[in-house]
């Protein structure tokens, strides 16, 4: 929940998280099982029940696990029937656009050319431009969860040949994207996903004690791939900065980050704390302001 007030584009009021692990409830065809649908229903119902006052607008949306499920419409209908709330589905390109909007606002009014990279679970979003809206917004099925599943990277990978195969696959897929944006010599590259943030925390552990990670270099990502590959999920979770629930897909996330940075010719990225969610909040707050309200 967020609101606008004088001099502030977006002021957080409340943030609540219910970890669903929906990818663990998918069947072999990518359909969401009944247990996954029930968990979504509970999360939506519990969240709405916590609203103590009426809000001008509630925008409920689902991302890649539900968006890409073959039984998506069935899932959305069941959640709506149980909770009275119809989840909207954002396309990958819309997620990329919103991540760019958020990153640009976070970077400040004087930010020039921006390249924004976002690694999600199912997809990767890439956007670039020089104005408030991007001129390019792409979504590719190369998310950390997807690559982990397709290449069985949840546990330790001792074979250098295996890692080379994954790297070649990711490089080839990105090379096929004709309009893939590249980092501009005088521009900025912003990374705004948990995958990048986690990698930055790991690579700066013991070196930077200033707080939140600020930057991640390509050399650091390459070094992280080697360490993550040597460890299984349990070992990765013990590494500094690697969270337990993301440990299994952390190797794939690092490989995707490496491939993205290489393909976009980015030797380093700045870590932005704002992404798709914040982009959506900023735009909805702007729309409410035009209607004379201040809160969402």
N, C-alpha and C positions, 0 to 999 in steps of 0.2 A: 504494500500500500504506500502511496506517495502523494504529495501535494505540492502545489506551487505557493510561494509567498514572495513578497517584495524582494527583488534582488537575487532570488534563487530559482533556477530553472526547475529543479526537482529536489524536494526534501523527503527522504525516506521517513515513513511513519511506523511501519510494521513490516517485518519479513518473517515468514514461517516456512519451514521445509519439512516435508514428509518424504523420506527416502523409500521409493517403491521398487527399484531394481526390476523394472518392467521387462528388460531384455531377458531376464531369467525365466519369464513366464511365456516366452514365445515357443511355438512348436516348430517342427522341422521346416514348415512352409512359411514361417514368419508371422503366423496368426497369433493374436493374443488369446491365451487360454482364459477360462472362466476365472481362475484365481487372480489373473492380472486385471481383468475387468472389475472384479470386486474390490481390488485394492485402489483402483482409480475412483470408483464410486465412494469408498470410505474417505479418501483424501479430500475429494471435492466437498462432500457433505460436512466433514469436520471443519474444513477451512471456512465455508460459508456460515457455519454455526457460530464461529468466533467473532463475526462482525457484529459489534454492539450497537452500531448506529448505521442508518441508511447511507449508502454511498451514491454519488451521482452516476457512477458507471463501474461495472465489473466486467473485465475482459478476460474470459477464460479460454486458453488455447493449449493445444497439444503439439508436440514436436515429433521428431522422426520415428520413434518406435511405433506410435499410433498412426502417424501419417502414412508410413510405408506398409502397414499391416494389410494383408488382403481382406481382412474382415473389419476394416476401419469403420465403415458406415454402420455396421452392426454394433460395434463398440460405442460409437458416439450416440447411437439411439438408446442403448441400454443405460449409459451414464445419464443421459437427459431424462429418461423415464424415472430413474431412481432418485435423482437429485434436483430435477427441475432446471438444470443448467446445461445448455448445449455447448460443448467444447468446439471452438473454431480450430481450423487446421491451417497453419501458415505454410506456404510453399518454402522450399529451400532458398529460392531466390529472394523471397520476402524476408526470410531470416537474415540473409546476407545484407540486404538493404538496411534493415533495422540495426544490425550490428555496426554498420558504417555510420549511420546517423548518430548512434550513441558514442562511438569512438571519436567522431569529429567534434561533437559537443564537449566531450571530456578533454580533447586536445586543446581546445580554446579557439577563439575567433581568428587568431593569426595563423593557424595551421594552414599550410599550403597544400601540396599534393600528398594525399594519404593512400596507403595500401593497407587494408584491414584483413587479417587472417583469423579464422575462427574454426577450431577443430572440435566438432561435437562427437557424440557417440556413433550416430549413423552416417553423418555427412560432414563435409568440409565446406565452409562458406568463405568466399573470397570477394572483396569489393574494393573499388578504387575510384578516385575522383579528386576534383579540386574545389567542389562546391558543397552545399549542405546535403545534396542528394548525390549518390554515386553515378558515375557514367558506366560502370561495369559492376554487375552483381551476379556471381556464379555459385552454384551448389553442386558438389560432386559426391558420389557415394563412397567416400574414402575415410569415414569417421573411425575413431579409435576402436570402438566396439565392433564395427563391421570388419576391419582389417584383422582384429584379434580372432574373430570367429572364422573368417575365410582362410587364414593362414595358421590357425592353431598356435597363437603366440602367448597364451595365458600362462604357460610355464617356461622354464629355462630353455634357451635355444643355444645349444653348444656348437651347432654346425655353422661355420662361416658361409658355406655355400647356401644354406637356407636363408640367412640374412641377406645375402647378395640377391637371391631370387626375389625376396620381398622388395628390396630397394629397386631392383630393375622394374618390377611390376608397377610400383608407385611412380617411378620416373616416366615410364612409358605412358601410363594413364594421363599424367599431367602434360606430357608432350603432345598428346592428342588434342588438347584444348587450344584451339586456334587463337582465341582472344584472351588468353591468360595474361593478366596484368603483371608488369614487372616493377620493381622498386625504382623510383626516380632518383637520380644523383642528388638532387636537392630536396627530396621528399622525406616523409616519415613512414615507417612501417609499424603498425600497431597490431598486437596480438591480444585477443580478448576472450580467451576461453580458459576453462579450468585446466585443460591439458598443458597449455603454455605456462600458466601460472605455477602449476605443480613442478614442471621442469625447471623453471627459474628458481623456485625455492630450493630444489635439490641441488642445482649447480652452484648456487651462491651460499649454501649452508657452510657455516664456519668462516666465511670470508666477509659477508655483508651483514652487519647487525643493525642496520638503519631501519628495519621494519619490513614493509611489503616489498617484494621483488620489483625492480624497475626495468631491467633489461636482460635479454637472453641472447647469447651469441650462437652462431652456427657451429663453431668449434666446440662449445660446451654441449650442444645437443648431440653432436657426434660422439663425444666422450661418454655421455649419458647412455646412449644406445648400447655401448659395450658392457657397461655395468649392469644395466637392466636385463640384457640378454643372458648374463651369467646367473641370474637369480630367478627363481620361480616367484609366484604370487606372494608367498609368505616372506621370502627374503626381500622382495621389493618393498613390502609394507614396512620393513624395518629401516629402510633407507631414509635419511632426513628429507622431509618435505613431501614424501610419497604417502598419500592417504591409503588406508586399508581397503576401502571400497573401490578405489581406482587402480589398485596395484596390478590386478590381472591384465588390464588393458594399457598399462603405462608404457610398455615396450612398443606396442603398436603406435601409441600416441607420439612417442619420440621419433619413430621411423617416419610417420606422416609429417611431423614438424620439420624434420630434416629434408624430406623430399619437397615440401612446400617452399621452404626457404631457398633451397637450391634452384627450383624451377622459377621462382619469382626473383631470383638474384638478390636476395636479402641476406647480408652477412650478420645482421642482428635485428632484433625486434624490441620495441618498447611494450611493456605489459600494461594494458588498459583494464581497469576493473569494471568498465561498462561494456555491455554486449547487447544481444537481442532484446532481453527483458527491459533494459533501461531505454533502448530505442523506442520500444512500444510505449512505455510509460511517458516518455518525453512527448511523443506525438499525441497520445490521448489527453495528456494534460494541456497541451497546446490547443486541442480541439475544445476542451471544456472551458478554457480561458476565453475562447471566442464566444462561448455561450453565456459567459458571466459567472462561472463557477470556479472554485480553486482547488477542489480535492477529487481524488479518484479512489 
